[in-house]
Amino acid sequence: MSAPPLGFQRVKVIALSVTDPERANRFYRETLALPPAYEGEEKVGYLLGQTILMLKDNWYAPPTATPNPRITIATDHAPDTEAALRARAVTISDPVQAFDDFYVGSFMDSEGNKLWFCSAV
């Protein structure tokens, strides 16, 4: 019996920790001239092609020269992706939850890195 497809599509979000959100937003908006990214009506960061760069205020660790950013992968349907990952004995670190109009969950890779995945509800 083959494992169900995971439905991975692309890297959707990279979240970077920042210590000064106003300065960081000015840098990405004015210095790099990146266009804003929206989820519905809410501005959530900046676009890098189809990937959203989110700036998180000292989110989980201070910024570093050797970053360990949060990576979120877009999927067809996050609850199905979670089920498929569980079927492959992958550790689910954050079960899928609904937030407004999207689902988010996370899993651990073989090296202990947490990878997030999401889809529309």
Secondary structure, DSSP 4 states (H G I P E B T S, - for coil): -PPPP--EEEEEEEEEEES-HHHHHHIIIIIS-PPEEEETTEEEEEEETTEEEEEEET-SS---SS---EEEEEES-HHHHHHHHHHTT--EEEEEEEETTEEEEEEE-TTS-EEEEEEE-
